[in-house]
Amino acid sequence: MRIVILGAGQVGASVAEALSSEANDITVVDQNRAALAELADRLDVRTVAGNAAYPAVLREAGIEDTDMLVAVTQSDQTNLVACKIGRTMFHVPTRIARLRSHDLFDPELLSDENFAVDYAICPEQDITDYIGKLVEFPEALQVLEFAAGAVTLIGVRAYPGGLLVGKPIRAMRDHLPTGVDARIAAIFREHQPIEPDGDTIVEPGDEVFVVADSANIRHVLKELRRSLEPVKRVMIAGGGNIGLRVAAMLEKNYQVKLIEVDRQRAEIIAGSLGDTLVLAGEATDENLLAQENIDETDMFLALTNDDEDNIMAASLAKRLGCKRVLALINRRAYADMVQGGPIDIGLSPAQVSIGALLTHVRRGDVARVHSLRRGAAEALELIAHGDKQTSKVVGRRIDELPLIKGAHIGAIVRRSHDPEVVYKDGLPSKEYLDRVIIPHHDTVIESDDHVIVFCTRKREVTQVEKLFQVGFHFL
């Protein structure tokens, strides 16, 4: 696939890295020649320096033969104009735009008659939603949802004394309540994936990814982690775009304090938030943190634009007694280095937001993609189509599918064939309901099933995509 990426910032660079490793023909456009040179040095991509909203620059980037335009510059206006030009002048089949402003997420505005954006993504909102889930499940390293929230995949670190730690995976079923099922999709031990089966022993410190019906996920978590007290008090460092969004989301259900170094910005934030206490000061000020009772805070979120400040502030908060700390870290090497030490979660924002974009790039009918372990692994929600003659998966048992080492089916979501009676406000109505199936070797995949597949390495993704594609004669 030929793809032109506009913007060589954190998001654009992450997109280029993710897609260039999959035999795509990538060209990156940006006005920052130094950023382009750095990308060209480490990735197999072509670069063009210039304004991404200029037709001449787009033409130089090869827009006339491009299959997909990914506009992820820092400017909403540039991204919108580029998509419009891409359609009207160069007839690019697929156009994706990064938009920061909520006001621009208007179907009429993005229609072909106006700015011609096929898919709009907002990385800041993706990160905000992601952090919200981590606050809801403080035991987790990652919390990801599939099938409109019906299935949850959670990554946790196994702790000494956990019910399942030191025991084979098959023992998990003995502890779960009747009717509750789950699947350990992957285990990473010292950063290396382990092929899990029923006899695999979970060891302390293992990073375990478990998938289950969202309604049952808390029961499953108790198998691997000591339950933490629900979060009540949150402190946020940084009142930028993400910090403000997170505070606005959390203040409805939690006691929130926000620290912003710029006093003028702090006053603006205080005026736009309702119940958040906004403090003007340095998040690395030990006296300020102690004065604001950091030792009684359940979760500290370092969300400034500076990696070093986030690492320092989160480490200090942990040392002063905060129960759990998260740091937003753009440099992947930093995130890998600090997570699991004084910092509980090192969050790479570009790797969180890239999943929404990969959903539109993947081949086959892919409903959702999540990037895992900072891009090392991937989880996909694929929709099965066809029948036994046209599909390699439909009508077949799990143990009949071709073996792809490192790829595991974690769950299946199936819409009921007949409407079922449900009660809303005491009144009965008939609806088609989704049922979560934790598959076993004899489970048969049906057409229209949503199948959640976990790939421990990105190189397995292409094989999984091909497996779910239907034959040419399927209509």
N, C-alpha and C positions, 0 to 999 in steps of 0.2 A: 504494500500500500504506500502511495506517495502522500506525505503529510507535510504541510507547511505550518510551523509553530511561530506565532508572533509573540515575542517577549522572551528574554533570556534571564529573567529573574528567578526566584526560588521555584515558583510554580512551573514556569516554562522549562527550566533546567531539569526538574524532576520528570516532567512529561517526556522530554527528549531522551533522558536516560532510560525511562521505562520502555519507550517504544523503539529506540534504536537497537536494543538488544533482541528484538523480535523480527529481524530481517525486513524492517520498514525502511523506505527511502525518506530520510528526514532532512528538512531545511529549516534553519532557525533564523529569524529576522529580529534585529534589535539595533538601536542607535548606539549602544554601549559596546565599542569595539573590544575593550578589555574582557568583558563578560563573554563575548562571542569567541575570543581567542582561547579563553579558559575551557569553554565547552568543546571547541574543536580539538584541543589537545588531548582530552580524555574520552571523547565519544566519536563514533563514526558518523558524523553529521556534516552537512554543508551549511555555511553561514553566509548571511548577507547583511551588511550594515546599511541602515537607513530607516526612514519613517514608515512604519507598518501601514499607515493610512494612505500612502501614495501609490497609485496604480503602477507607476514605473518601477518602484521598489518591489512590489508584489510580482510584477512580470519577471524581474530579474531573479526572483526566488523560485520561478517555475510554476506560478499559480495556474497557468493555462492547462497544465497536465496533472493537476493535483486532485487527489481523491477526497482529501479532508483538510479544512482550514481550522486551526486551533488558535484563537485569538485570546491570549492570556497576558497582555501587557498590563501595566499598572493603571492605565487610563480606560475607563468605561467607554468614553467617546471614541477613542481609537479602535477599540475592539468592535464596537457597533458599526462604525464606518467601514472597517475592513471586511466585515461579513457582508455588508450591503454591496460593496464593490466586488467581492468574491462571487456573489450570485449574479448581479446584473451585467458585469463586464466579462467575467471569466467562467461563469456557469459551474462553480465548484459544487459537487453533489452534496457534501455535508459540511456544515459550518457551526462551530462551537465557540461561544464567547464567555469569557469571565466577566461577571458584573458584580460590583460591590454595592451599588445603591439598590435598595428595595424598590424604589419607585420605578426602576427600569424593568422589573419582572412583570411585565404586562403582556399577555398573549397577543393583543392587537399590535402593540408596539414592535414585538419581535416577529410578527408575521412576514410572509414573503413580500407583501405589498409595502412593508416599511423597512425594518432593518434586516430582515431575512436571516434570523438566527434560528437554527434548528434546535439546538440545545444550549441553555444558559446555565452556567455553574457559578456558585458563590463559595469559594474556598473558606472565607471567613465564617460563613454560616455553618458549613460542614464541620469546621473545627469547634465552633461553639456547641453544636449538638453533640459532638463526640465528647467534649469535656463534661457536658451535662450528664452523660451516661456514666462517666468515671466517678462523678460525685455521687450518683445514685448507687453505684456498686463500688465502694471504696476498696474492696479487696482485690479488684481486677487491675490488670495491666492494659487490657483492651476489651471493649464491649462493642460488638457489631451486630446489627440487625439485618434480617433477610425477610422476604415475602411480606412486606408491609408490616413488619414488627412481629410476625407470628413465630419466627425462629430467632434465637439469640446465640451468638458464638462469643464465648468469653475466654480470654487468656489470663491465667493466674500462675503465680509461683507457688509450688507445693511446699508446705512448711513441715518441719519435724513434728510428729504427733498427729498429723491429719489422718482422718479415718482410712483413706486409701493409700497413704504413703507407706511404702514398705510392703505393699500387697500387690497382687496382680490386678490388672484392669478389670478382669471379669468379676472381681469381688465387689465392684461398685454397685451392681444390681442388688446385692444382698442388703445394702444399707438404705436404698431408696424406697420411699413409700410405694405402696401398691398403685400401679397405674402410671408411675413416673418412670420415664426412660431417658437415657442420654447416651452420647457417643463421644469418646475422647478421639478427636480428629487428628491430633498431632502432639508430639512431645519433642521439645528441644532441650538437649542436655549439653551444657557448656557451648551453646550457640550452634550445635549440630543437630539436625533432625534425626529422630529415631522412628523406625517403622513400627507403629503400635499394633499389637494383637492382644488377644485375651490373656496371654501369659506374661506380657510386659510388666515389669515391676516399676512403679512410680517411686522416684527417689527424691529426698529433700533437695530443694533448689531447682528442680525441673520446671521449665516453662510449659505449662499444659494448656492446650486449647480444647475446650469442651463445648459441644453443641447440644441444645435441647429446646423443647417448647418453651417459649418466653414465660409462660405461666409457671413453669417448674424450675426455672434457672436457679432460684435461691436454694432450693433443696439440693441441687447438684453441687453448688458452690461449697456447701458444708463438708462435702467429701474431701475437699482439697485444701481448704483455707479455714483458718480460725475466723469466725464471724466477727467483723468489726462493728462497733456501735454505729448506728446510722449517723450520717453527717448532719450537723445542725449549724455549725459556725464555720464560715468560709472567709478567708482573707485573700484578696487578689492584688498582685503587684503589677501595675501598668494599666493605664486608662486609655490605651489606643483603641483601634477598631475592634480587635478581638476582646480585650479586657472589658470594654463597655458593653459589648454584646453579651458576654458571659454574665456580667453583673446584672444586666436587665433580665436575663433568663432566670437566674438563681434567686433574686431577691424576693420572688413570690413565695418561695418555700423554705428559704434559709436566711440566717442572720449573716449579712454580707458587709465586709469592710473592704474598701478599695484604696490603695496607695498610689498616688500619681506625683511624679517629681515636678512637673510643670504646674505652678500655682494657677495660672490662667486656664489651663486645660482642666485642672481639678474643679474650678468653679463652674465651667461649662458642664462637666459631667454631673456635678452635684445638682445642677438645675434640670438635667434630663432624666435622672433616676429618682425613684420614689422613696424606697426604704433603705437604700444603701448608704452607709456612713463613708463619706469620701474624705481622705486624709491627704494633705499636701506634704510630701516628704520623700526620703530615699527608702526604698524597700530593703536596702542593705544596711540601714541604720539600726544597730542592735538595740539602742535605747528606745527607739520608736516601736519596734516589734515587741519588746518587753512591756512597754507602757500599754500597748493595745492587747495584752494578754495572749501572746502567741502560743504560750504553753497550754491554753485552754481552747485553742483553735483545732478543729477536726481536720481541715484541709487547707493547704496553702497553695495557691496557683500563681506561678511566676510567668506572666504573659506580656512582658515588655518586648521591644523589638531588638534587644541586645542579648545574644546568647550568654555572654560572660556574666552580665548582671543577673540574668535568670538563674544561672547555675549558682552564683554566690548567694543570692537572696534565698533560694530554695534550701541550699545547704545550711545557711544560717538559721532559717526557720526550723529546720529539723533538729539542729543542735540545741535550739532554745526550747524544744519540747513539743513542737507541732506533731500531731499524730501521723499525718501523711502529706507528702509534698509532691508537686508536679511542676516541671519546668518545660517551657516551650523552647525548643532548641532546633534551629534551622540546619546546622551542620550535623550531618548524620554521624560522623565520627565522634563528635562530642556526645550525642545522645547515646550511642553504644557504650561509650566509656563511663558515663556517670550513672546510668540506670542500674539499680540494684545496689549502689553504694549508699551515700547519704540521701540521694534523690530516689524516690520510689518509682516515678515515671518520668522518663525523658521523652517528650512528645515532639515528633518532627511534623510540623504543620503541612508541608508539601506532600508527605506520604499519606496523611489523613485525607486531604482533599483530592488526591489523584484518582481515588477509586471512582468518583462520580464521572470523571472523564474517561477512564478506561472502560466503563460500562458501554460507552458509545463506540469504542474502538474495537472491542472484541468481536470476533466472528461468531455467527450463529445467533440465536435469540438469547441474549444475555440480559437479565433483568437487573442484576446488581453485581458490582465488583468491589471487594475490599482489599486494600494492600495491607499486608501483615508484616510484622517485625521489620519495619522501616524498609519495605520493598523486597525483602528476601523471599517472602512467601505470598500467596494470594488465595483468596476465597471467592468463588463465583457462584452466582445463582443463575442456573441455566434452565430454560424451558424446553422440555422434550416435545417434539412434534413428529407426526407421521404415524406409521404402523410398522409391523415386523418386517415388511418388505422394503420400506423406504428408510428406516432408521436403524442404526446400530445399537440403540438402547431400548426403544419402546417395545414392549411385549417380551422383554428378556429379564431373567433373574439377575440379581447383582453378581452372583458367582459365575454367570455366563458372559459377563462383559470382558472385553480385552483388558489385561492387566497393565496399568500404567503406574510404574513404581513411583511412589511419593504422592500419588493422587488418591484421595479417599472420599467417598460419598458420606457426608455427615448426617443429612436429613433430607426428607422429601415432604413437600407441602402439596396436598391433593384436595381439590375442590370436590365437594360431595356431588354425586351423580344426580341425586334427587333432593328437592328442597326439604328442609327440616323445620319443625315448629320451634320458634324461639319466642320468649316473652320479653316485651319492652314496655315498661311502665304498667305491668300487669296485663297487657293485651297481647294475645298470640298473633304471630305472623310467620309466614314461611320464607326462609332464606336459604341460599346455597352457602354452606359453611366450609371453611378451610380446615383440614385436619393435618396435624404434624405427625409424620411417621419417622421414627428412628429405624432405618432399614437394617435388615439382617441378610444373610447370604441368600435366602429364598424369596426376598421381596422382589416383586415384579414392577418395573417402571411402566407407567401408563402415559398415553399422550396427554399433553398439557400439564403434566407434573412439573412443579418447580423443584429442581434438584440442586442442593447445596453441596459443592465440591471443594475440598480443601487441598491445595497444592503446596507441598512443603518447599518446593523450589520453582521459580518462575519458568524454567525451561519445560515443565510439564504442562503449562497452560495451553500451548498450541495443540498438543495431542488431545487434551480434553475438549477443546473447541471443535476439532475435527470429528471426534467421537459423537458429538451431539448434533452435527450437521446432517440434514436429511439428503436423500438421493436426488438426482437431477429431475427424475420424473414425478416427484412429489409436488402436488399443487395444493 
